[in-house]
Amino acid sequence: IKILFENNFLPTVTGFALNLLLLFLIRRFSSKELGTYKYLLEIFAAYDACLVFIHHFLNPVLTNYFHFSYLFARVLPTQELMSFHSSSYAVPFLLLTLHLLYRYWTVSRPERIALFSNKLFVGA
């Protein structure tokens, strides 16, 4: 069992399985009244499943050097991979912003909810 935790295998499988379970629950048990909000929830779960694999394959390490912290990959310590790893965590913040905007508009300006069905709005 020590090998499973050393290689981050067990947390990866658990994280991926829980996100798949969440996707199943959203698809199976969410009502039609949720509309496009259901897709936003699905995007959260799908992207989190991707983040689990990104984190597993890069296997990052945090190192302190003269009071500065550096993040680098154990497998291929390149600047591009670590920039990709760090920036991939910004996507959930964008999704959270959309989530909060949707909830705010639902309460205060329900006429704007139709914008979430507009392809140009979603693409922007």
PyMOL commands that place a pseudoatom at each C-alpha (Angstrom):
pseudoatom trace, name=CA, resn=ILE, resi=1, chain=A, elem=C, hetatm=0, pos=[0.000, 0.000, 0.000]
pseudoatom trace, name=CA, resn=LYS, resi=2, chain=A, elem=C, hetatm=0, pos=[3.012, 2.287, 0.484]
pseudoatom trace, name=CA, resn=ILE, resi=3, chain=A, elem=C, hetatm=0, pos=[3.709, 2.153, -3.272]
pseudoatom trace, name=CA, resn=LEU, resi=4, chain=A, elem=C, hetatm=0, pos=[0.176, 3.357, -4.017]
pseudoatom trace, name=CA, resn=PHE, resi=5, chain=A, elem=C, hetatm=0, pos=[0.663, 6.502, -1.950]
pseudoatom trace, name=CA, resn=GLU, resi=6, chain=A, elem=C, hetatm=0, pos=[4.262, 7.165, -3.047]
pseudoatom trace, name=CA, resn=ASN, resi=7, chain=A, elem=C, hetatm=0, pos=[3.289, 7.307, -6.719]
pseudoatom trace, name=CA, resn=ASN, resi=8, chain=A, elem=C, hetatm=0, pos=[0.049, 9.239, -6.069]
pseudoatom trace, name=CA, resn=PHE, resi=9, chain=A, elem=C, hetatm=0, pos=[-1.801, 6.350, -7.688]
pseudoatom trace, name=CA, resn=LEU, resi=10, chain=A, elem=C, hetatm=0, pos=[-4.535, 5.942, -5.070]
pseudoatom trace, name=CA, resn=PRO, resi=11, chain=A, elem=C, hetatm=0, pos=[-5.392, 9.681, -4.810]
pseudoatom trace, name=CA, resn=THR, resi=12, chain=A, elem=C, hetatm=0, pos=[-5.491, 9.883, -8.621]
pseudoatom trace, name=CA, resn=VAL, resi=13, chain=A, elem=C, hetatm=0, pos=[-7.868, 6.959, -8.987]
pseudoatom trace, name=CA, resn=THR, resi=14, chain=A, elem=C, hetatm=0, pos=[-10.021, 8.212, -6.109]
pseudoatom trace, name=CA, resn=GLY, resi=15, chain=A, elem=C, hetatm=0, pos=[-10.210, 11.747, -7.489]
pseudoatom trace, name=CA, resn=PHE, resi=16, chain=A, elem=C, hetatm=0, pos=[-11.061, 10.547, -10.976]
pseudoatom trace, name=CA, resn=ALA, resi=17, chain=A, elem=C, hetatm=0, pos=[-13.684, 8.076, -9.703]
pseudoatom trace, name=CA, resn=LEU, resi=18, chain=A, elem=C, hetatm=0, pos=[-15.368, 10.708, -7.532]
pseudoatom trace, name=CA, resn=ASN, resi=19, chain=A, elem=C, hetatm=0, pos=[-15.535, 13.140, -10.451]
pseudoatom trace, name=CA, resn=LEU, resi=20, chain=A, elem=C, hetatm=0, pos=[-17.026, 10.430, -12.668]
pseudoatom trace, name=CA, resn=LEU, resi=21, chain=A, elem=C, hetatm=0, pos=[-19.571, 9.714, -9.944]
pseudoatom trace, name=CA, resn=LEU, resi=22, chain=A, elem=C, hetatm=0, pos=[-20.416, 13.408, -9.771]
pseudoatom trace, name=CA, resn=LEU, resi=23, chain=A, elem=C, hetatm=0, pos=[-20.850, 13.535, -13.555]
pseudoatom trace, name=CA, resn=PHE, resi=24, chain=A, elem=C, hetatm=0, pos=[-23.164, 10.528, -13.379]
pseudoatom trace, name=CA, resn=LEU, resi=25, chain=A, elem=C, hetatm=0, pos=[-25.226, 12.092, -10.587]
pseudoatom trace, name=CA, resn=ILE, resi=26, chain=A, elem=C, hetatm=0, pos=[-25.540, 15.378, -12.484]
pseudoatom trace, name=CA, resn=ARG, resi=27, chain=A, elem=C, hetatm=0, pos=[-26.659, 13.604, -15.666]
pseudoatom trace, name=CA, resn=ARG, resi=28, chain=A, elem=C, hetatm=0, pos=[-28.993, 11.156, -13.983]
pseudoatom trace, name=CA, resn=PHE, resi=29, chain=A, elem=C, hetatm=0, pos=[-30.643, 13.122, -11.187]
pseudoatom trace, name=CA, resn=SER, resi=30, chain=A, elem=C, hetatm=0, pos=[-30.604, 16.805, -12.164]
pseudoatom trace, name=CA, resn=SER, resi=31, chain=A, elem=C, hetatm=0, pos=[-33.918, 18.223, -13.246]
pseudoatom trace, name=CA, resn=LYS, resi=32, chain=A, elem=C, hetatm=0, pos=[-34.664, 19.939, -16.533]
pseudoatom trace, name=CA, resn=GLU, resi=33, chain=A, elem=C, hetatm=0, pos=[-35.361, 23.181, -14.651]
pseudoatom trace, name=CA, resn=LEU, resi=34, chain=A, elem=C, hetatm=0, pos=[-31.611, 23.599, -14.151]
pseudoatom trace, name=CA, resn=GLY, resi=35, chain=A, elem=C, hetatm=0, pos=[-31.241, 24.170, -17.893]
pseudoatom trace, name=CA, resn=THR, resi=36, chain=A, elem=C, hetatm=0, pos=[-27.791, 25.328, -18.942]
pseudoatom trace, name=CA, resn=TYR, resi=37, chain=A, elem=C, hetatm=0, pos=[-26.673, 25.524, -15.314]
pseudoatom trace, name=CA, resn=LYS, resi=38, chain=A, elem=C, hetatm=0, pos=[-26.384, 21.731, -15.450]
pseudoatom trace, name=CA, resn=TYR, resi=39, chain=A, elem=C, hetatm=0, pos=[-23.725, 22.078, -18.155]
pseudoatom trace, name=CA, resn=LEU, resi=40, chain=A, elem=C, hetatm=0, pos=[-21.717, 24.414, -15.945]
pseudoatom trace, name=CA, resn=LEU, resi=41, chain=A, elem=C, hetatm=0, pos=[-21.756, 21.808, -13.178]
pseudoatom trace, name=CA, resn=GLU, resi=42, chain=A, elem=C, hetatm=0, pos=[-20.660, 19.145, -15.677]
pseudoatom trace, name=CA, resn=ILE, resi=43, chain=A, elem=C, hetatm=0, pos=[-17.775, 21.322, -16.844]
pseudoatom trace, name=CA, resn=PHE, resi=44, chain=A, elem=C, hetatm=0, pos=[-16.599, 21.699, -13.233]
pseudoatom trace, name=CA, resn=ALA, resi=45, chain=A, elem=C, hetatm=0, pos=[-16.565, 17.920, -12.706]
pseudoatom trace, name=CA, resn=ALA, resi=46, chain=A, elem=C, hetatm=0, pos=[-14.972, 17.124, -16.088]
pseudoatom trace, name=CA, resn=TYR, resi=47, chain=A, elem=C, hetatm=0, pos=[-12.222, 19.715, -15.686]
pseudoatom trace, name=CA, resn=ASP, resi=48, chain=A, elem=C, hetatm=0, pos=[-11.478, 18.552, -12.143]
pseudoatom trace, name=CA, resn=ALA, resi=49, chain=A, elem=C, hetatm=0, pos=[-11.052, 15.032, -13.506]
pseudoatom trace, name=CA, resn=CYS, resi=50, chain=A, elem=C, hetatm=0, pos=[-8.523, 16.431, -15.996]
pseudoatom trace, name=CA, resn=LEU, resi=51, chain=A, elem=C, hetatm=0, pos=[-6.712, 18.295, -13.208]
pseudoatom trace, name=CA, resn=VAL, resi=52, chain=A, elem=C, hetatm=0, pos=[-6.297, 15.033, -11.315]
pseudoatom trace, name=CA, resn=PHE, resi=53, chain=A, elem=C, hetatm=0, pos=[-4.420, 13.523, -14.257]
pseudoatom trace, name=CA, resn=ILE, resi=54, chain=A, elem=C, hetatm=0, pos=[-2.373, 16.670, -14.935]
pseudoatom trace, name=CA, resn=HIS, resi=55, chain=A, elem=C, hetatm=0, pos=[-1.231, 16.676, -11.327]
pseudoatom trace, name=CA, resn=HIS, resi=56, chain=A, elem=C, hetatm=0, pos=[-0.509, 12.929, -11.399]
pseudoatom trace, name=CA, resn=PHE, resi=57, chain=A, elem=C, hetatm=0, pos=[1.575, 12.935, -14.582]
pseudoatom trace, name=CA, resn=LEU, resi=58, chain=A, elem=C, hetatm=0, pos=[3.597, 16.064, -13.796]
pseudoatom trace, name=CA, resn=ASN, resi=59, chain=A, elem=C, hetatm=0, pos=[4.089, 15.031, -10.155]
pseudoatom trace, name=CA, resn=PRO, resi=60, chain=A, elem=C, hetatm=0, pos=[5.129, 18.541, -9.032]
pseudoatom trace, name=CA, resn=VAL, resi=61, chain=A, elem=C, hetatm=0, pos=[7.411, 19.295, -6.096]
pseudoatom trace, name=CA, resn=LEU, resi=62, chain=A, elem=C, hetatm=0, pos=[7.558, 22.539, -4.125]
pseudoatom trace, name=CA, resn=THR, resi=63, chain=A, elem=C, hetatm=0, pos=[11.073, 23.604, -3.138]
pseudoatom trace, name=CA, resn=ASN, resi=64, chain=A, elem=C, hetatm=0, pos=[12.180, 26.511, -0.970]
pseudoatom trace, name=CA, resn=TYR, resi=65, chain=A, elem=C, hetatm=0, pos=[15.326, 28.401, -1.939]
pseudoatom trace, name=CA, resn=PHE, resi=66, chain=A, elem=C, hetatm=0, pos=[16.324, 31.589, -0.062]
pseudoatom trace, name=CA, resn=HIS, resi=67, chain=A, elem=C, hetatm=0, pos=[12.768, 32.264, 1.141]
pseudoatom trace, name=CA, resn=PHE, resi=68, chain=A, elem=C, hetatm=0, pos=[11.294, 31.764, -2.341]
pseudoatom trace, name=CA, resn=SER, resi=69, chain=A, elem=C, hetatm=0, pos=[9.201, 28.797, -3.328]
pseudoatom trace, name=CA, resn=TYR, resi=70, chain=A, elem=C, hetatm=0, pos=[9.668, 27.083, -6.673]
pseudoatom trace, name=CA, resn=LEU, resi=71, chain=A, elem=C, hetatm=0, pos=[7.404, 24.523, -8.249]
pseudoatom trace, name=CA, resn=PHE, resi=72, chain=A, elem=C, hetatm=0, pos=[8.917, 22.039, -10.663]
pseudoatom trace, name=CA, resn=ALA, resi=73, chain=A, elem=C, hetatm=0, pos=[7.991, 18.708, -12.196]
pseudoatom trace, name=CA, resn=ARG, resi=74, chain=A, elem=C, hetatm=0, pos=[9.828, 15.575, -11.163]
pseudoatom trace, name=CA, resn=VAL, resi=75, chain=A, elem=C, hetatm=0, pos=[9.401, 13.966, -14.567]
pseudoatom trace, name=CA, resn=LEU, resi=76, chain=A, elem=C, hetatm=0, pos=[10.379, 16.733, -17.000]
pseudoatom trace, name=CA, resn=PRO, resi=77, chain=A, elem=C, hetatm=0, pos=[11.380, 19.894, -15.106]
pseudoatom trace, name=CA, resn=THR, resi=78, chain=A, elem=C, hetatm=0, pos=[10.704, 22.379, -17.901]
pseudoatom trace, name=CA, resn=GLN, resi=79, chain=A, elem=C, hetatm=0, pos=[9.368, 25.883, -17.472]
pseudoatom trace, name=CA, resn=GLU, resi=80, chain=A, elem=C, hetatm=0, pos=[6.615, 25.314, -20.046]
pseudoatom trace, name=CA, resn=LEU, resi=81, chain=A, elem=C, hetatm=0, pos=[5.185, 22.277, -18.225]
pseudoatom trace, name=CA, resn=MET, resi=82, chain=A, elem=C, hetatm=0, pos=[5.166, 24.044, -14.897]
pseudoatom trace, name=CA, resn=SER, resi=83, chain=A, elem=C, hetatm=0, pos=[3.573, 27.138, -16.417]
pseudoatom trace, name=CA, resn=PHE, resi=84, chain=A, elem=C, hetatm=0, pos=[0.893, 24.870, -17.876]
pseudoatom trace, name=CA, resn=HIS, resi=85, chain=A, elem=C, hetatm=0, pos=[0.403, 23.175, -14.502]
pseudoatom trace, name=CA, resn=SER, resi=86, chain=A, elem=C, hetatm=0, pos=[0.109, 26.457, -12.614]
pseudoatom trace, name=CA, resn=SER, resi=87, chain=A, elem=C, hetatm=0, pos=[-2.177, 28.110, -15.147]
pseudoatom trace, name=CA, resn=SER, resi=88, chain=A, elem=C, hetatm=0, pos=[-4.466, 25.074, -15.322]
pseudoatom trace, name=CA, resn=TYR, resi=89, chain=A, elem=C, hetatm=0, pos=[-5.602, 25.909, -11.798]
pseudoatom trace, name=CA, resn=ALA, resi=90, chain=A, elem=C, hetatm=0, pos=[-6.890, 29.295, -12.994]
pseudoatom trace, name=CA, resn=VAL, resi=91, chain=A, elem=C, hetatm=0, pos=[-9.706, 27.687, -15.022]
pseudoatom trace, name=CA, resn=PRO, resi=92, chain=A, elem=C, hetatm=0, pos=[-11.751, 26.672, -11.937]
pseudoatom trace, name=CA, resn=PHE, resi=93, chain=A, elem=C, hetatm=0, pos=[-11.678, 30.309, -10.805]
pseudoatom trace, name=CA, resn=LEU, resi=94, chain=A, elem=C, hetatm=0, pos=[-13.111, 31.372, -14.155]
pseudoatom trace, name=CA, resn=LEU, resi=95, chain=A, elem=C, hetatm=0, pos=[-15.791, 28.699, -13.869]
pseudoatom trace, name=CA, resn=LEU, resi=96, chain=A, elem=C, hetatm=0, pos=[-16.571, 29.840, -10.340]
pseudoatom trace, name=CA, resn=THR, resi=97, chain=A, elem=C, hetatm=0, pos=[-16.980, 33.401, -11.587]
pseudoatom trace, name=CA, resn=LEU, resi=98, chain=A, elem=C, hetatm=0, pos=[-19.451, 32.204, -14.213]
pseudoatom trace, name=CA, resn=HIS, resi=99, chain=A, elem=C, hetatm=0, pos=[-21.234, 30.172, -11.575]
pseudoatom trace, name=CA, resn=LEU, resi=100, chain=A, elem=C, hetatm=0, pos=[-21.610, 33.163, -9.265]
pseudoatom trace, name=CA, resn=LEU, resi=101, chain=A, elem=C, hetatm=0, pos=[-22.704, 35.396, -12.159]
pseudoatom trace, name=CA, resn=TYR, resi=102, chain=A, elem=C, hetatm=0, pos=[-25.378, 32.868, -13.080]
pseudoatom trace, name=CA, resn=ARG, resi=103, chain=A, elem=C, hetatm=0, pos=[-26.661, 32.716, -9.514]
pseudoatom trace, name=CA, resn=TYR, resi=104, chain=A, elem=C, hetatm=0, pos=[-26.631, 36.511, -9.160]
pseudoatom trace, name=CA, resn=TRP, resi=105, chain=A, elem=C, hetatm=0, pos=[-28.564, 36.973, -12.386]
pseudoatom trace, name=CA, resn=THR, resi=106, chain=A, elem=C, hetatm=0, pos=[-31.045, 34.287, -11.342]
pseudoatom trace, name=CA, resn=VAL, resi=107, chain=A, elem=C, hetatm=0, pos=[-31.919, 36.301, -8.246]
pseudoatom trace, name=CA, resn=SER, resi=108, chain=A, elem=C, hetatm=0, pos=[-31.599, 39.904, -9.389]
pseudoatom trace, name=CA, resn=ARG, resi=109, chain=A, elem=C, hetatm=0, pos=[-31.959, 39.955, -13.194]
pseudoatom trace, name=CA, resn=PRO, resi=110, chain=A, elem=C, hetatm=0, pos=[-33.690, 36.811, -14.471]
pseudoatom trace, name=CA, resn=GLU, resi=111, chain=A, elem=C, hetatm=0, pos=[-34.116, 38.292, -17.945]
pseudoatom trace, name=CA, resn=ARG, resi=112, chain=A, elem=C, hetatm=0, pos=[-30.356, 37.942, -18.508]
pseudoatom trace, name=CA, resn=ILE, resi=113, chain=A, elem=C, hetatm=0, pos=[-30.338, 34.163, -17.951]
pseudoatom trace, name=CA, resn=ALA, resi=114, chain=A, elem=C, hetatm=0, pos=[-31.078, 33.725, -21.654]
pseudoatom trace, name=CA, resn=LEU, resi=115, chain=A, elem=C, hetatm=0, pos=[-27.539, 34.987, -22.369]
pseudoatom trace, name=CA, resn=PHE, resi=116, chain=A, elem=C, hetatm=0, pos=[-26.158, 31.677, -21.091]
pseudoatom trace, name=CA, resn=SER, resi=117, chain=A, elem=C, hetatm=0, pos=[-27.839, 29.991, -24.068]
pseudoatom trace, name=CA, resn=ASN, resi=118, chain=A, elem=C, hetatm=0, pos=[-26.236, 32.421, -26.537]
pseudoatom trace, name=CA, resn=LYS, resi=119, chain=A, elem=C, hetatm=0, pos=[-23.184, 30.879, -28.252]
pseudoatom trace, name=CA, resn=LEU, resi=120, chain=A, elem=C, hetatm=0, pos=[-21.399, 34.248, -28.517]
pseudoatom trace, name=CA, resn=PHE, resi=121, chain=A, elem=C, hetatm=0, pos=[-21.822, 34.861, -24.782]
pseudoatom trace, name=CA, resn=VAL, resi=122, chain=A, elem=C, hetatm=0, pos=[-20.555, 31.395, -23.889]
pseudoatom trace, name=CA, resn=GLY, resi=123, chain=A, elem=C, hetatm=0, pos=[-17.596, 31.756, -26.267]
pseudoatom trace, name=CA, resn=ALA, resi=124, chain=A, elem=C, hetatm=0, pos=[-16.577, 35.103, -24.808]
for i in range(1, 124): cmd.bond("trace and resi %d" % i, "trace and resi %d" % (i + 1))
show_as sticks, trace
zoom trace
